[in-house]
């Protein structure tokens, strides 16, 4: 009879191959935990045992079958053996409130975890804080399209003694209460130390628009706490109303600005362009900024004949802001990048070359010419795979 493999222990939830009862029986009936998991004594996991993952990752996905499984906590506890070098946890579609007892979903004690990903899940502030503060080796946190309930909108300071020194934080703002995560990380109750952040990514689903100033205000508050040189990568948040620019950009070293074509190649959010223009103008002269990437997410045109470009005056202002002496004096890399919007790659009407040419000749020609001639800055046009595109034949 076939025995569970390491992969079977690492993939728990709706599609797991063996029941937790069977997995626990395997652990109990085998003299060594490492032997039961198929891990050599030296702890080195063979790549074929975890393929296609590049690291040893514990997957907990859609775990409704585990919510009242009495064997699930026992399997988790055995996987916390310090000789089992699980370095990443990936959780999806998990409702913390459904676990009975709540302690059965206890992920503390995984001492090697450096990377945590939670998506499409429901949890409380206490759930999240307890989890993050218990993983002291944690360096990268990704929270995508989650719902945090029971947020305590008050100023009661946290009693946490230790917090992990997170280096990278990625958030996808998936619902109307998404801003509470930013509020939490800037509050005295934060389960992590924001001053250690070195990379911040902010994503949004296509249905979410920002028009009340929350984005800029909350981002400025978080950036104020980040003391190390950091990289900032932001989606196009489809800003619909005038909004104050971001503040506290003194320590920024890398900036990725994403702009999305709305209905056709040339239809961009006017207020988003205005907001980024004002934010670029707000970057001080003593900044550490050395890399800027302008990324355009492109879908197919709504009509066969692409319309004339819109908002060129605002593009000109954006172009001019890129060339400010406060930015150009330290800039080492400028990248223009055109990528397919999710779900549109391979569309018959999809045409990257048209957008690249328009971006270089009509949208941002001044910055292209200025930085191409610079001996201190490397200018390149990139495709979706970050490969350089030769533009000499169309410019």
BELKACOR-V746895 format. One record per residue. RES is the residue in one letter. OMEGA is omega in radians with two decimals (999 if undefined). Layout:
res = (RES/RES)
omega = (OMEGA/OMEGA)
//
This chain:
res = (X/X/X/X/X/X/X/X/X/X/X/X/X/X/X/X/X/X/X/X/X/X/X/X/X/X/X/X/X/X/X/X/X/X/X/X/X/X/X/X/X/X/X/X/X/X/X/X/X/X/X/X/X/X/X/X/X/X/X/X/X/X/X/X/X/X/X/X/X/X/X/X/X/X/X/X/X/X/X/X/X/X/X/X/X/X/X/X/X/X/X/X/X/X/X/X/X/X/X/X/X/X/X/X/X/X/X/X/X/X/X/X/X/X/X/X/X/X/X/X/X/X/X/X/X/X/X/X/X/X/X/X/X/X/X/X/X/X/X/X/X/X/X/X/X/X/X/X/X/X/X/X/X/X/X/X/X/X/X/X/X/X/X/X/X/X/X/X/X/X/X/X/X/X/X/X/X/X/X/X/X/X/X/X/X/X/X/X/X/X/X/X/X/X/X/X/X/X/X/X/X/X/X/X/X/X/X/X/X/X/X/X/X/X/X/X/X/X/X/X/X/X/X/X/X/X/X/X/X/X/X/X/X/X/X/X/X/X/X/X/X/X/X/X/X/X/X/X/X/X/X/X/X/X/X/X/X/X/X/X/X/X/X/X/X/X/X/X/X/X/X/X/X/X/X/X/X/X/X/X/X/X/X/X/X/X/X/X/X/X/X/X/X/X/X/X/X/X/X/X/X/X/X/X/X/X/X/X/X/X/X/X/X/X/X/X/X/X/X/X/X/X/X/X/X/X/X/X/X/X/X/X/X/X/X/X/X/X/X/X/X/X/X/X/X/X/X/X/X/X/X/X/X/X/X/X/X/X/X/X/X/X/X/X/X/X/X/X/X/X/X/X/X/X/X/X/X/X/X/X/X/X/X/X/X/X/X/X/X/X/X/X/X/X/X)
omega = (-3.11/3.12/3.09/3.08/3.11/3.14/3.12/3.11/-3.04/3.13/-3.09/-3.13/-2.98/-3.03/-3.14/-3.02/-3.12/3.06/3.09/3.07/3.14/3.13/3.14/3.10/3.10/3.13/-3.11/-3.04/-3.14/-3.04/-3.07/3.07/3.14/3.14/3.12/-3.13/-3.12/-3.14/3.10/-3.09/-3.13/3.11/-3.11/-3.11/3.13/-3.10/-3.10/-3.14/-3.07/3.13/0.13/3.11/3.07/3.13/3.12/-3.01/3.02/3.13/3.00/-2.98/3.10/-2.94/3.12/3.13/-3.08/-2.97/3.12/3.14/-3.07/-3.14/-3.10/3.12/-3.13/3.08/3.10/-3.09/3.13/3.10/3.12/3.06/-3.07/3.10/3.10/-2.95/3.03/-3.06/-3.10/3.03/3.10/-3.12/3.14/3.07/-3.10/3.08/-3.10/-3.06/-3.05/-3.10/-3.14/-0.14/-3.12/-3.11/3.14/3.05/-3.09/-3.11/3.04/3.12/3.02/-2.92/-3.10/-3.05/3.07/-3.03/3.14/3.08/3.05/3.13/3.02/-3.04/3.13/3.14/3.09/3.06/-3.13/3.08/-3.07/-3.11/3.14/-3.12/-3.07/-3.09/-3.13/-3.10/-2.97/3.08/-3.05/3.12/-3.14/3.12/3.05/3.12/-2.99/3.00/3.13/3.06/3.09/3.13/3.10/3.09/-3.09/-3.10/3.12/-3.04/3.11/-3.07/3.11/3.07/-3.13/-3.14/-3.13/3.08/3.10/3.10/-3.11/3.07/-3.07/3.11/3.09/-3.12/2.92/-3.02/-2.92/-3.08/-3.05/-3.14/-3.07/-3.08/-3.12/3.08/3.09/3.10/-3.13/-3.07/3.10/-3.11/3.08/-3.13/-3.08/3.13/3.13/3.13/-3.08/-3.08/3.13/-3.11/3.06/3.09/3.14/3.10/-3.14/-3.11/3.07/2.96/-3.06/-3.08/-3.06/3.07/-3.12/-3.13/-3.06/3.13/-3.10/-3.07/-3.07/-3.11/-3.10/3.10/3.14/3.13/-3.14/-3.13/3.13/-3.10/-3.05/-2.98/-3.12/3.00/-3.00/3.04/3.14/-3.13/-3.05/3.00/2.93/-3.09/3.06/-3.11/-3.01/-3.13/3.08/-3.08/3.14/3.14/3.06/3.09/3.00/-3.13/-3.07/-3.05/-3.11/3.11/3.10/-3.12/3.04/-3.13/3.12/3.10/-3.08/2.95/-3.01/-3.08/3.11/-3.03/-2.93/-3.06/3.13/3.11/-3.11/-3.10/3.08/3.09/3.12/-3.09/3.13/3.08/3.14/3.11/3.08/3.10/-3.09/-3.14/-3.07/-3.09/-3.11/3.13/3.09/-3.04/-3.14/-3.11/3.02/3.04/3.04/-3.07/3.10/3.05/-2.94/2.99/-3.14/3.13/3.13/-3.14/-3.13/3.13/-3.13/-3.10/3.08/-3.13/3.10/2.92/3.14/3.09/3.12/3.03/3.14/3.10/3.08/3.12/-3.14/-3.14/3.10/-3.06/3.12/-3.13/3.12/3.10/-3.03/-3.08/-3.13/-3.05/-3.13/-3.10/2.99/-3.09/2.91/-3.04/3.08/-3.08/3.08/3.01/-3.08/3.10/-3.08/3.13/-3.14/3.11/-3.08/-3.14/-3.05/-3.05/3.14/-3.05/3.13/-3.11/3.12/-3.13/3.14/3.14/-3.09/-3.01/-3.03/-3.05/-2.98/-3.09/-3.09/3.13/3.13/-3.12/-3.08/-3.05/3.03/-3.13/-3.08/3.07/-3.06/-3.07/3.13/3.13/3.10/2.99/-3.03/3.03/-3.06/-3.12/-3.14/3.04/-3.11/3.12/3.12/-3.10/-3.04/-3.09/-3.09/-3.13/999)
//
